[in-house]
């Protein structure tokens, strides 16, 4: 009898401990998303004041002028913010009344009944990190002569940082390197990386695309953050490294070029926290080490983000144009033309600083300035309607297929310039 009672007690205690130690999903109940459109530089500067405030989360970046900026605001700060906007005569609308409701809605619509079969890929649902790795590992089994994976590091929480190489024939070829999800919540980025992998490896129409070029694709740079957005906090952006007050570093402010110069924060709770030092994060170190060990071979670098429909190249930290501005602009426009031809989606092409506000410490600028990769781009993929970071899973296919047309243009250019040596721009 006593033993039974003790057993029950123990079971309750265990359940209680499981309940308190198992992470509870962060709720965004009452959080609103405002869309503010600064009409002058002064108005844009006013908005920048809120960037470091933990009650404010900039879903899209502040752009020069006349472009809407989406800002999520915590319940306690909304009244004051609305007063501020009214007083300053800033133009705004509320685009999401309650973020939690929106997330719940999407969860119920997108919650999967079954896991993706191990080794398979899907573009009708968002895949978890282990599913993504299982797929690329399966490709190395099914296509051993062209696909290999390599673990280029371990995340802060110990997950594999895995890249897939796609190549045939000679070694030491020119490399196209594509990475995604350094920002955890930008869920549309990994499917784009996966679709490129899928088309190259599994679509026999494209076998020529890895004969003269080696592709290296890193589908989830920040797997800890990515998993955290699935399990705990849908809108987590940073890595998951621990700190004294707030966890995580913005990986795209953590690279050692013009680190902490502009558009980055030294406050650890900020969404753009640059870290206690450049390359404090193991995830950014892994990218740096990959650049170092392939110096001279990487000809094109693409960093996939969302959201904004932007195709940006260096620099982010200075308005001085790069010496090869014309080439980068012209190539970007041709990539955009190819994307637009599919269903009319139009990207804004330009230097990051001309399209956005100044930023520094990102991988794109680092790749060009330190990595020696002349062709270096950030692609800000489209938002899902008004849904921000969580485009409905039904929007994955339209996005990945149109980007693929742009990727082909990038590929043709790299071949022309570096393989055939017949650059035409
Ligand atoms: Zn991003």
Boltz pocket constraint, residues with backbone or C-beta under 6 A from the ligand:
constraints:
  - pocket:
      binder: B
      contacts: [[A, 183], [A, 186], [A, 304], [A, 305], [A, 306]]
      max_distance: 6.0
